[in-house]
Amino acid sequence: MHELAFPLLVGLIALALAFDYLNGLHDAANSIATVVATRLLSPVKAVLFAAFFNFAAYFLTIAVPSLHAVAETIGKGLIDKDIVTPAVIFGALGGAMFWNVVTWLRGIPSSSSHALVGGLIGAGVAHGGMDVVQWAGLNKTVLAIVLSPTIGMFLALLVMLASSWALVRATANQAERSFRVLHLASSAAYSLSHGLNDAQKTMGIITVLLYSTGRLTGPFEVPHWVAISCYVAIALGTMTGGWKIIETMGSRITKLSQHQGFSASLAGSIVLFTASALGIPVSTTHTITGAIIGAGTARRASAVRWGVARTVVMAWVVTIPASAAVGAAFYGLTRLF
């Protein structure tokens, strides 16, 4: 247990919620890129729509408490929770927020989730060495870097094929109307799954901080006030929006029809709901990017701008090591005081 003055504890919790807000802002494009790119909703309506369903994920976890497994992975599944100190939490948040701001300013759809994972690993290793790393949890998370966009891509292809077959006898106008409704529903599901998976990462950080300072004891469990605060913060961030990243996600990778937007959103939501149930902190950015590429490829491979896609993938590769290095540096700053 590590003693921490109450004002400093409040300050760290506020910093964690600021990261959660930044996560929502940075990842707003994940939820709304397809509906904005296809002009299904205006940008303002789209961010309000996504923010509502980001927050609605809180009520889903009330009904199904087991869906909070991601918070447990972040809180105790990446580094040994017994070595966590307020300085480690500060380093993790500092590394993640720094990387998020850099990629947001450059319009690069990197992963807020993996920035937090990297920051936590970097700060934890700087504090206690490599022995603190929980390799089972880290390996599961790193594996998801490859699997989540790949599965999203193939699922989007399958949804495109299945829905094309289902509406083969419909006229063009009938199909368009059907896909507009389906796209809106699938976008709502994706925003719900986005809020569910992403808000939990901050919940895990705040909860392990409370345990490390003796404010919580017993089995690892996220308090309700922590959960609702995190869902509010990510929803507010989504309302602010990340317009530069929306351009990359929604139009620079490939041009989308309502049919493709529906397929991408549905495929992405299936991946995220499954990952949340399994306690895997996947990247919503990776997932929807893979799904958009899959939906674009279903039309024709040349419809995807592979140069932009390669740039996005390179950002994924460097996110964890870069944020880990910055997280270690922020942890080092605390040693000066």
Phi and psi in degrees as a GROMACS rama.xvg file:
@    title "Ramachandran Plot"
@    xaxis  label "Phi"
@    yaxis  label "Psi"
@TYPE xy
-121.982  120.437  HIS-2
-67.1939  139.736  GLU-3
-148.775  127.326  LEU-4
-58.9481  144.999  ALA-5
-56.3589  -43.6094  PHE-6
-60.4427  -36.7069  PRO-7
-69.7563  -36.3322  LEU-8
-62.4415  -46.1185  LEU-9
-60.8598  -39.7442  VAL-10
-62.781  -41.5361  GLY-11
-68.2518  -38.2837  LEU-12
-64.5952  -40.6962  ILE-13
-63.0825  -38.2752  ALA-14
-64.4404  -40.6301  LEU-15
-63.5964  -41.645  ALA-16
-68.5764  -31.1208  LEU-17
-65.155  -39.7001  ALA-18
-62.0546  -42.2289  PHE-19
-61.6194  -42.2164  ASP-20
-61.3664  -46.2009  TYR-21
-63.357  -36.0687  LEU-22
-58.9147  -47.4935  ASN-23
-62.1175  -43.2179  GLY-24
-63.3358  -46.7542  LEU-25
-66.2998  -36.7861  HIS-26
-102.542  9.70619  ASP-27
-55.6113  -35.6222  ALA-28
-59.9175  -30.4121  ALA-29
-58.5066  -40.7011  ASN-30
-81.7359  -32.9841  SER-31
-117.539  -2.20389  ILE-32
-56.3887  -44.07  ALA-33
-70.4584  -38.908  THR-34
-73.6572  -28.3311  VAL-35
-76.4204  -44.5135  VAL-36
-62.3833  -33.4362  ALA-37
-91.9616  1.13509  THR-38
60.1443  28.1409  ARG-39
-69.3616  -38.6289  LEU-40
-132.565  151.574  LEU-41
-70.2529  158.22  SER-42
-54.4423  -42.0843  PRO-43
-65.5434  -47.4388  VAL-44
-63.3997  -36.4591  LYS-45
-65.0813  -43.2556  ALA-46
-69.5407  -35.4474  VAL-47
-66.5539  -41.4888  LEU-48
-59.4421  -49.0364  PHE-49
-66.6297  -41.0193  ALA-50
-62.7011  -39.8999  ALA-51
-59.0765  -46.5845  PHE-52
-77.1586  -26.5997  PHE-53
-57.4185  -47.1469  ASN-54
-71.6424  -34.2356  PHE-55
-60.9986  -19.8407  ALA-56
-59.9416  -26.8263  ALA-57
-57.8698  -44.6591  TYR-58
-70.0494  -28.4424  PHE-59
-64.8629  -39.3428  LEU-60
-73.8107  -23.7124  THR-61
-64.2978  -41.0019  ILE-62
-74.8569  -34.8688  ALA-63
-129.582  83.1476  VAL-64
-58.3365  -27.1251  PRO-65
-64.3587  -14.4272  SER-66
-73.1329  -1.80639  LEU-67
-89.9022  19.5655  HIS-68
-65.8797  -27.6704  ALA-69
-63.8186  -38.8396  VAL-70
-61.1545  -36.8051  ALA-71
-67.1542  -39.0351  GLU-72
-61.8143  -45.5045  THR-73
-66.979  -42.322  ILE-74
-71.9301  -34.0509  GLY-75
-141.381  1.21046  LYS-76
-102.708  -3.86648  GLY-77
-108.277  -43.0395  LEU-78
-131.123  158.531  ILE-79
-59.5102  116.751  ASP-80
-64.474  -21.6913  LYS-81
-74.5896  -15.3778  ASP-82
-99.469  -2.51219  ILE-83
-66.971  132.751  VAL-84
-126.352  165.245  THR-85
-55.6264  -34.657  PRO-86
-64.9826  -37.6855  ALA-87
-64.526  -43.0425  VAL-88
-63.0452  -42.3197  ILE-89
-61.8958  -44.716  PHE-90
-61.7739  -43.5708  GLY-91
-61.5748  -46.9139  ALA-92
-67.8576  -39.4295  LEU-93
-62.1438  -46.4563  GLY-94
-62.071  -43.644  GLY-95
-67.4523  -44.3735  ALA-96
-67.5586  -39.7548  MET-97
-59.8476  -47.8898  PHE-98
-65.9211  -38.1432  TRP-99
-61.7979  -43.3354  ASN-100
-65.4738  -43.54  VAL-101
-59.3668  -48.2245  VAL-102
-72.6014  -31.7523  THR-103
-66.1474  -44.4875  TRP-104
-62.9641  -31.0905  LEU-105
-92.9088  0.567641  ARG-106
69.6887  26.7285  GLY-107
-96.9442  121.48  ILE-108
-77.7031  70.3761  PRO-109
-82.0552  -179.116  SER-110
-101.984  118.764  SER-111
-63.5532  -36.0841  SER-112
-62.0012  -49.0483  SER-113
-74.3338  -23.6733  HIS-114
-64.8195  -40.655  ALA-115
-69.1728  -41.284  LEU-116
-59.4385  -47.3874  VAL-117
-61.3691  -45.1805  GLY-118
-60.5826  -40.7956  GLY-119
-67.8496  -42.997  LEU-120
-63.9388  -45.5967  ILE-121
-61.7721  -46.8994  GLY-122
-67.7376  -39.1246  ALA-123
-64.8511  -43.4411  GLY-124
-67.2777  -38.7018  VAL-125
-62.1524  -31.2641  ALA-126
-82.6994  -44.2735  HIS-127
-127.765  4.8476  GLY-128
83.8029  178.103  GLY-129
-66.3223  -20.3199  MET-130
-65.6236  -18.0739  ASP-131
-78.8657  -15.5422  VAL-132
-71.5984  130.87  VAL-133
-92.1861  95.3858  GLN-134
-65.4405  -31.5285  TRP-135
-61.7496  -45.7499  ALA-136
-68.9223  -40.3863  GLY-137
-67.5033  -43.2064  LEU-138
-62.0649  -39.4406  ASN-139
-62.2967  -40.8823  LYS-140
-69.2795  -43.5367  THR-141
-65.5247  -39.3409  VAL-142
-60.136  -35.4116  LEU-143
-67.184  -22.1469  ALA-144
-58.3019  -39.9305  ILE-145
-83.8919  -43.9367  VAL-146
-73.0068  -39.5169  LEU-147
-63.4819  -46.9554  SER-148
-70.3355  -32.5738  PRO-149
-66.9754  -46.4963  THR-150
-65.725  -41.1084  ILE-151
-58.1153  -41.2386  GLY-152
-63.3528  -48.3295  MET-153
-70.3689  -35.1408  PHE-154
-64.3743  -41.0382  LEU-155
-62.2464  -40.5643  ALA-156
-59.8332  -45.1937  LEU-157
-64.9445  -41.4339  LEU-158
-63.8301  -41.9342  VAL-159
-57.1774  -47.3804  MET-160
-66.1955  -45.9312  LEU-161
-65.2977  -43.4997  ALA-162
-71.0164  -31.9579  SER-163
-64.6388  -42.8673  SER-164
-65.4048  -40.0358  TRP-165
-65.7157  -31.6858  ALA-166
-109.571  25.5027  LEU-167
-62.8382  -29.5313  VAL-168
-91.5086  -3.96271  ARG-169
-78.0489  149.946  ALA-170
-72.2495  168.115  THR-171
-60.1946  -41.567  ALA-172
-68.1221  -41.0637  ASN-173
-62.9617  -43.8418  GLN-174
-62.9115  -42.1141  ALA-175
-62.175  -45.2052  GLU-176
-62.3651  -42.6235  ARG-177
-62.9418  -44.0588  SER-178
-71.6529  -27.0115  PHE-179
-63.8407  -45.0471  ARG-180
-66.6655  -45.488  VAL-181
-64.4602  -37.3893  LEU-182
-64.1931  -42.1271  HIS-183
-63.0927  -42.9692  LEU-184
-65.4455  -42.5426  ALA-185
-69.9012  -31.9652  SER-186
-67.7116  -37.389  SER-187
-63.1838  -43.5394  ALA-188
-62.6492  -39.7722  ALA-189
-66.6345  -42.7064  TYR-190
-62.5646  -37.737  SER-191
-63.131  -46.5902  LEU-192
-70.0933  -32.4704  SER-193
-62.7691  -49.917  HIS-194
-62.2707  -39.1992  GLY-195
-60.7489  -49.2382  LEU-196
-76.8641  -43.1479  ASN-197
-77.0617  -40.0229  ASP-198
-63.3962  -29.2413  ALA-199
-66.4407  -24.7405  GLN-200
-64.5575  -41.8064  LYS-201
-71.0736  -35.7098  THR-202
-57.2397  -43.7775  MET-203
-61.9314  -40.5998  GLY-204
-64.264  -47.8565  ILE-205
-66.3461  -40.9987  ILE-206
-65.5269  -43.9497  THR-207
-67.3267  -30.6434  VAL-208
-63.2134  -43.621  LEU-209
-65.013  -37.5815  LEU-210
-67.8888  -41.5479  TYR-211
-67.9379  -22.928  SER-212
-101.461  7.4005  THR-213
81.5058  5.44679  GLY-214
-75.8253  -22.2096  ARG-215
-127.908  148.297  LEU-216
-137.982  169.814  THR-217
86.3414  -162.113  GLY-218
-60.8676  149.099  PRO-219
-65.7721  117.872  PHE-220
-149.352  134.72  GLU-221
-80.7281  121.332  VAL-222
-65.1148  150.997  PRO-223
-61.7892  -37.8553  HIS-224
-66.4738  -31.1165  TRP-225
-68.7852  -45.4656  VAL-226
-60.3273  -50.4091  ALA-227
-67.6452  -33.9981  ILE-228
-63.1894  -40.6792  SER-229
-70.3126  -38.358  CYS-230
-68.0164  -36.8748  TYR-231
-64.8236  -44.229  VAL-232
-63.3838  -44.6902  ALA-233
-69.3633  -33.9967  ILE-234
-66.6725  -40.3875  ALA-235
-64.7823  -38.3385  LEU-236
-63.9284  -41.6326  GLY-237
-62.8442  -37.6708  THR-238
-61.9117  -31.4995  MET-239
-70.7225  -37.4111  THR-240
81.615  157.115  GLY-241
-128.308  82.1383  GLY-242
-66.7736  -35.2314  TRP-243
-63.265  -41.4402  LYS-244
-72.8123  -32.9581  ILE-245
-58.4206  -39.7189  ILE-246
-61.0103  -44.3202  GLU-247
-64.7604  -48.0923  THR-248
-68.7563  -40.5377  MET-249
-90.2879  -23.4568  GLY-250
-138.963  -30.4745  SER-251
-75.1247  -29.8617  ARG-252
-74.2493  -47.425  ILE-253
-163.95  153.586  THR-254
-80.0491  136.446  LYS-255
-113.18  141.764  LEU-256
-96.0393  173.162  SER-257
-60.9899  -38.5389  GLN-258
-60.578  -47.1141  HIS-259
-68.3868  -38.8459  GLN-260
-61.6881  -43.3296  GLY-261
-60.1642  -46.4553  PHE-262
-64.066  -42.8627  SER-263
-65.2192  -45.5024  ALA-264
-65.8667  -41.5719  SER-265
-65.7895  -45.4819  LEU-266
-60.9732  -43.9991  ALA-267
-62.581  -41.6456  GLY-268
-67.2506  -35.6157  SER-269
-61.8805  -44.9125  ILE-270
-62.1826  -45.3733  VAL-271
-70.3056  -41.0985  LEU-272
-62.3188  -40.9538  PHE-273
-64.4503  -45.0601  THR-274
-62.2089  -40.772  ALA-275
-63.1651  -41.4799  SER-276
-64.187  -31.3865  ALA-277
-89.7517  -2.70188  LEU-278
75.7431  27.172  GLY-279
-101.478  120.134  ILE-280
-79.8894  78.9771  PRO-281
-80.4479  166.87  VAL-282
-88.8383  119.78  SER-283
-66.4879  -30.7371  THR-284
-64.8939  -48.935  THR-285
-59.1875  -44.0499  HIS-286
-62.8388  -50.2451  THR-287
-71.9163  -31.129  ILE-288
-64.2851  -45.3138  THR-289
-60.0162  -40.9749  GLY-290
-66.8146  -40.1742  ALA-291
-63.9682  -41.342  ILE-292
-63.0899  -41.6912  ILE-293
-61.9393  -42.8418  GLY-294
-66.7394  -36.5369  ALA-295
-69.0658  -40.3782  GLY-296
-66.2713  -30.1013  THR-297
-61.286  -29.2246  ALA-298
-76.6763  -54.6687  ARG-299
-174.402  145.719  ARG-300
-59.7066  -32.5606  ALA-301
-72.1597  -10.6793  SER-302
-71.968  -18.6813  ALA-303
-91.895  131.911  VAL-304
-84.8871  92.4261  ARG-305
-67.2353  -24.745  TRP-306
-64.7854  -42.5803  GLY-307
-65.5958  -41.9333  VAL-308
-60.7274  -40.7598  ALA-309
-63.8604  -38.9869  ARG-310
-61.3409  -42.2988  THR-311
-61.8862  -44.5579  VAL-312
-62.8404  -39.5158  VAL-313
-61.2543  -37.4342  MET-314
-63.3809  -37.0077  ALA-315
-62.5177  -43.9802  TRP-316
-62.5182  -38.5406  VAL-317
-90.1627  -9.0887  VAL-318
-60.7404  -52.1669  THR-319
-64.6841  -49.784  ILE-320
-64.1434  -37.4453  PRO-321
-66.8619  -46.478  ALA-322
-70.1959  -29.2572  SER-323
-64.7205  -43.1108  ALA-324
-63.066  -42.6803  ALA-325
-69.8564  -37.1245  VAL-326
-61.2927  -41.8129  GLY-327
-63.3867  -38.2194  ALA-328
-66.378  -42.6292  ALA-329
-64.883  -38.1734  PHE-330
-60.9039  -42.621  TYR-331
-59.182  -33.0413  GLY-332
-62.714  -33.8014  LEU-333
-68.31  -23.3575  THR-334
-71.7323  -13.4876  ARG-335
-81.6314  -10.9102  LEU-336
